[in-house]
Amino acid sequence: MSVSPSEVSPALHRDLSVAVTSAAEVDERVRAFLGDRAAGVEQITVLSQTRYMDLSTSARRRLGIAPGQVHLNCGW
């Protein structure tokens, strides 16, 4: 049996930064962000987590993060 290149979809990896109140909500937030494209996401992994107070002022502004939130780098 042979498989043509059009029948095979290679695995892709994407990174996303998100500010959330807990890591538990990251799956829901990422899938909501992706909309219809979320159907192709098999797994969302938290790669790193930084608390609000551990971020610089400029990073807080850039991310739009608020006190009580954490910054997560996620991969899927």
N, C-alpha and C positions, 0 to 999 in steps of 0.2 A: 504494500500500500504506500503510495506517495502522497505527500502533503504539499500543496502549493503555498508560496509565501503569503498569499492573500487569505489563507485559512488559519494562519497563525498570528496571534496578537502578542507581541513581546510585552513582558512586564515593564511598567514604567514606574519611576519613583519621582515624587514631587514633594517639595517642602513648603510649609505654610506657617506663618507666625500668627498667633491668635491670643487675645487677652480674654480670660474667662475668670469666673469666681472660683471654679474648682476644675480639676483635671477630669472629673467624671462627666462634665458636659461637653468635652471636646468633640466626641464622636458626633453628637447631635449638631453642634455648631458648624463643623466642617462639612457634614452632609447637607445642611441647609444652604451653606455658601455655594456648594457645587451644584445644587439643584438636580436636574435630570442627569448630569454627568456623574452623580454619586453612585449610580447603579454599577459602574465599573470598578468601584473601590472595594477591594477585598478586606483591607485592614488599615487602621489608622494607628500610628505609633507615636507616643510622646518621646521626642528625642532629647529635649532639655526643658527645664522649668526654672523660671526666675521670678522671685517675689517682687512686688511693686517697689518696696523700699530698697531692694538691691539693684535697681535700675537707675541709671543717670537721669537727670532732669530732661535732657534732650531726648533720650530713648523713651521716656514716659510720654512726652509730647508726640513724638513720631508714631508711637504705637496707639496712642489714644487710650492708654490704660488708666484705670482709676484705683484709688486706694481700696484694698480688699481683693483686688484681682491679681492673678498671676499671668506671666507671659509664658506661652508654650511654643516651642518649635516642634512641629509635627511633620511626620512623613507618611506618605501613602503610596 
